[in-house]
Amino acid sequence: MTDPFGAQQIGLKKRHAAERRFIWGGRLAITSALGFLLAMTITIGWFAVGALTQTDIRLPVNLGPEAIDPQYLRGADYGKIVKDALKAEFPEVTKRGERRKLYGLLSPDAGFELQLKVTSDPALLGSTHEIWFLASDEIDQLIKGKVDVSLDESQRRITDQELGWVDHLEAQGNLRRTFNARFFTSGDSREPELAGILGALVGSALSLTVCFLICFPVGVFAAIYLEEFAKKNRISEIIEVNINNLAAVPSIVFGLLGLAILLNVFGLPRSSPLVGGMVLALMTLPAIIIAARAALGAVPPSVREAALGLGASRIETTFHHVVPLAMPGMLTGAIVGMARALGETAPLLMIGMVAFIVDVPNSIVKPATALPVQIFLWADSPERAFLEKTSAAIIVLLLFLVLMNLAAIILRRKYERRF
Amino acid sequence: MLMQVDASDSPDIMSAVGAHMPPAISARGVNVYYGTKQALNDIAIDFERNQVTSLIGPSGCGKTTFLRCLNRMNDLIEGCRVEGVINIEGQNIYAPAVDVVALRAHVGMVFQKPNPFPKSIFDNVAYGPRIHGIASARDELMEIVERSLRRASLWDEVHDRLDQPGTGLSGGQQQRLCIARAIAIEPEVILMDEPCSALDPIATAKIEELIDELREQFTIIIVTHSMQQAARVSQKTAFFHLGELVEQGATEQIFTSPQDTRTENYITGRIG
């Protein structure tokens, strides 16, 4: 017994080693999880940055009376005006096929854009003006360096001739990259350069609002009834088991239910956030009931006894004391459930929210799509330029989620009471 | 959502307050079962007005169960069944016509662990008067709050921070706040379930002093594990053992010349 506190005494070496192994294992697990998360975010973010800018081409366009009749602005062929401007810029292009390629430098929307400009600012009429037009997605990708020009011409979609035109425009300063505000202010489009996220964002927000308005009150009241008022007997046991089972039902089943009942029996508007929200509410309800019951169960019984002992009725006890204390937990549960609903695609596919919808929805009965569905649609599109749109849409979805979770944390902090 | 309970609507608990003062509470043939297990066996006891009665006995003897019968808090426990008659002011509180809400407005309770609401000190005391419609205007409530806090000898310590949470007070202050909350609705009876078991000796002394003062207005029944406390605060003592009421009588008599050997063994520390 030379060293009574030495490590060899009671197998301490082995016991400490087990602890160290566990700690290092844990650190490894967390590091790798964070690594994957970071890699994913960076990759997506890297692609998404591209969607923040667009390419514009400047052309002198003739807005003289021979092109546009000032008395009848709607009658003019704006597409032709833009094409003429392109022809004037590159007079050497004469062949039909080449001409079509030349017109392809600009977005097909260029004529419409010009019309909007002229209508909103008639002072432009009467003379030639230099106007910036949105470039097509292929040119945009080229400018962003997403096209490998070292490949043989036959291996890429952009010909040497087009490269020459772009070089010409660039040399004259008629090419620029600007912030892509359109991405945040418009709905979907078949043309990547025209596609925006707003339609899907509004669709998601409307659906979630409907979902919250339905499932929060219903879920909370169901939880209060089950936890505070219902007698514990066979029936309440069966209900409890079934709620837990419902929470595990695959979401597409709820989508089918929505299709069969809400659309086909009740004839609610197809593809609408109203139906989407109702389906998501069905899906979220069990989760909210479970979370709310847990929150109610966590309120110490001493609070109930205090109120009942003072002669408060059960409903007074519940609503004056128990529910306010459980509110942070219930809200957190609800927001976590909503966050899950936000990322849900399958049930929305069933009720037609997968349609190609250009307009930004302005009510809950208008056709709409949702963020995850929009991501799915864009990821499915062949145009290369949709890659960056998809990534940007993912980032928008993630930001939406972060905001919701932040709201949950703030609400919890605000209403949390110590007892 | 808010159900106002008007004391005047309740069954006539009050009406029996007569000229020649029968006991405030009289229990006869009380049996309590938790499921199939019998917790109390044929209890018969009277509680006098304006006296403090201690219920003593070893853990699990049923004294808290009996206390909770007196304001029907046992109704909350699933599978709990009470038989027998408990008359408070001449009214059997287990009669079908009795509303437990009205009953509890007349029989207040202070719990083992201080349990103020996580609200302000003012709201803690004002809650009872508010729900029972005793007062609603702020100045009326203020009057009641001040009076109750003074009677609970807490006013001087908290009068300048009535808007602070009641949960921020010390343990002893919290328990006095709970007493103030209970007396704010002017009950006839106050039940105390080991009110000092979570408190230090100084806080305990304060509460005991307070109990002695409150006796002038209320009938007090206190469950305690401390025989010294029973001896200090109560005029009558009842000894419970294994679900039976073994002995009851004047506190002095119980502690100096117990009739039953079980009582003697308990107070001398041989069982318990």
Interface residues (C-beta under 8 A of the other chain):
Chain A: K231 K232 P300 S302 V303 R304 E305 A306 A307 L308 G309 L310 G311 A312 S313 I315 E316 F319 H320 H321 L325 R417 R418 F419
Chain B: M1 L2 M3 V5 N71 M73 L76 E78 V101 A102 L103 R104 A105 G108 M109 F111 K113 N115 P116 F117 P118 Y127 G128 I131 H132 P165 T167 C178 R181 A182 I185
